Amino acid sequence: MPRPVKPGEVSELSASVRNLADEIGLKMVRPPFTPNSRPALEAAEYAKEKGKFEAFHLALFKAFWEDAKNIGLHDVLREIAESCGLDGTELMRALDEGRYTAVVVKQDAEAHELGVTGIPAYIVGNYFIEGAQPYSVFQKAMNLLKKRGNRE
């Protein structure tokens, strides 16, 4: 679906995300659409099963954020999978059969039960961190956990 630029966004990225990307030298181009990410999530489960999750995950993010590719399209997922040494034909069969649909639906339900409404989302101890956050937010959560651990 088309994704209009929101007020305050620069280069189709929010100012906070743009600043974080610039800070670490990460190239990010916000595509002018929001893909249906369900096929990509299912493809990631396939990659995980084949022991290539990390490579697929990184290639998937590069395809979306750097190359502005629609990661909801099977052709794009096949290309990404093959670039990681995965069998594109087997992935297409798995997606067509819905082999990983139940797993992804269950993960989605669990996330909603935890209150996750956006991505990325992290649980650090008992602290919930959602959205693109600077490293300092994670440091603060870890320091709070460390202090709490010293008192117990």
C-alpha positions as CSV (number, residue, x, y, z in Angstrom):
1,M,0.0,0.0,0.0
2,P,1.2,3.5,-0.6
3,R,2.9,5.2,2.4
4,P,2.5,9.0,2.5
5,V,5.2,11.1,4.1
6,K,4.1,12.1,7.7
7,P,4.6,15.6,9.0
8,G,8.2,16.1,10.4
9,E,9.7,13.3,8.3
10,V,12.7,14.1,6.3
11,S,13.6,12.0,3.2
12,E,10.6,9.9,4.0
13,L,12.2,8.8,7.3
14,S,11.3,10.2,10.7
15,A,13.9,12.6,12.0
16,S,14.8,10.3,14.9
17,V,15.4,7.3,12.5
18,R,17.3,9.5,10.1
19,N,19.6,10.7,12.9
20,L,20.2,7.2,14.2
21,A,21.0,5.9,10.7
22,D,23.4,8.9,10.0
23,E,25.0,8.4,13.4
24,I,26.1,4.9,12.6
25,G,26.6,5.4,8.8
26,L,23.6,3.2,7.8
27,K,22.1,3.9,4.4
28,M,18.3,4.0,4.7
29,V,15.8,4.9,2.0
30,R,12.2,4.7,3.1
31,P,10.2,3.1,0.2
32,P,7.1,5.0,-0.8
33,F,5.0,1.9,0.1
34,T,4.3,-0.4,3.1
35,P,4.7,-4.0,2.0
36,N,2.7,-6.9,3.1
37,S,5.5,-8.4,5.3
38,R,3.8,-11.7,6.0
39,P,5.5,-13.5,3.1
40,A,8.9,-12.1,4.3
41,L,8.2,-13.4,7.8
42,E,7.3,-16.8,6.5
43,A,10.4,-16.8,4.3
44,A,12.5,-15.9,7.3
45,E,11.1,-19.0,9.1
46,Y,12.2,-21.1,6.0
47,A,15.7,-19.5,6.2
48,K,15.9,-20.3,9.9
49,E,15.0,-23.9,9.3
50,K,17.7,-24.1,6.7
51,G,20.3,-22.6,9.0
52,K,20.6,-19.3,7.0
53,F,18.5,-17.0,9.1
54,E,21.1,-14.4,9.8
55,A,22.2,-14.0,6.2
56,F,18.6,-13.9,5.0
57,H,17.6,-11.4,7.6
58,L,20.5,-9.0,6.7
59,A,19.8,-9.4,3.0
60,L,16.1,-8.8,3.6
61,F,16.7,-5.6,5.5
62,K,19.2,-4.4,2.9
63,A,16.7,-5.1,0.1
64,F,14.0,-3.1,1.9
65,W,15.9,-0.2,3.5
66,E,18.7,0.3,1.0
67,D,17.3,-0.9,-2.3
68,A,13.6,0.0,-1.6
69,K,12.4,-3.4,-2.8
70,N,8.9,-4.7,-2.1
71,I,9.7,-7.6,0.3
72,G,6.0,-8.7,0.1
73,L,6.6,-10.0,-3.4
74,H,7.5,-13.6,-4.0
75,D,9.9,-12.8,-6.8
76,V,11.8,-10.4,-4.5
77,L,11.9,-13.0,-1.7
78,R,13.2,-15.7,-4.1
79,E,16.0,-13.4,-5.3
80,I,17.0,-12.6,-1.7
81,A,16.9,-16.3,-0.7
82,E,19.0,-17.3,-3.7
83,S,21.5,-14.6,-2.9
84,C,21.9,-16.3,0.5
85,G,22.4,-19.8,-0.9
86,L,18.8,-20.9,-0.3
87,D,16.8,-22.9,-2.8
88,G,14.4,-20.3,-4.3
89,T,12.1,-23.0,-5.8
90,E,11.8,-24.8,-2.5
91,L,11.0,-21.4,-0.8
92,M,8.3,-20.6,-3.3
93,R,6.7,-24.0,-2.7
94,A,6.8,-23.5,1.0
95,L,5.2,-20.1,0.7
96,D,2.5,-21.4,-1.7
97,E,1.7,-24.2,0.6
98,G,1.6,-21.9,3.7
99,R,4.1,-24.1,5.4
100,Y,5.1,-21.4,7.9
101,T,1.8,-19.5,8.1
102,A,0.8,-21.0,11.5
103,V,4.1,-20.2,13.1
104,V,4.0,-16.6,12.0
105,V,0.3,-16.2,13.0
106,K,1.2,-17.6,16.5
107,Q,4.2,-15.3,16.8
108,D,2.0,-12.3,15.9
109,A,-0.6,-13.3,18.5
110,E,2.1,-13.7,21.2
111,A,3.5,-10.2,20.3
112,H,0.1,-8.7,20.6
113,E,-0.5,-10.4,24.0
114,L,2.7,-8.7,25.2
115,G,1.5,-5.3,23.9
116,V,3.8,-5.1,20.9
117,T,2.2,-2.8,18.4
118,G,5.2,-1.7,16.3
119,I,8.6,-2.8,15.2
120,P,11.3,-3.1,16.2
121,A,10.4,-4.1,19.7
122,Y,12.7,-5.5,22.4
123,I,12.2,-6.8,25.9
124,V,15.3,-6.2,28.1
125,G,14.7,-7.8,31.5
126,N,11.3,-6.4,32.4
127,Y,11.7,-3.2,30.3
128,F,9.9,-2.9,27.0
129,I,11.6,-0.9,24.2
130,E,9.7,-0.2,21.0
131,G,10.7,1.6,17.9
132,A,14.0,2.8,16.6
133,Q,15.9,3.9,19.7
134,P,19.4,5.2,20.3
135,Y,22.0,3.0,22.0
136,S,21.7,5.1,25.1
137,V,18.1,3.8,25.7
138,F,19.4,0.2,25.8
139,Q,22.3,1.2,28.0
140,K,19.9,2.8,30.4
141,A,17.7,-0.4,30.5
142,M,20.8,-2.5,31.1
143,N,22.1,-0.2,33.9
144,L,18.7,-0.3,35.6
145,L,18.7,-4.1,35.4
146,K,22.2,-4.2,36.9
147,K,21.2,-1.9,39.7
148,R,18.1,-3.9,40.5
149,G,20.2,-7.1,40.4
150,N,22.6,-5.7,43.0
151,R,19.7,-4.9,45.4
152,E,18.2,-8.4,45.2
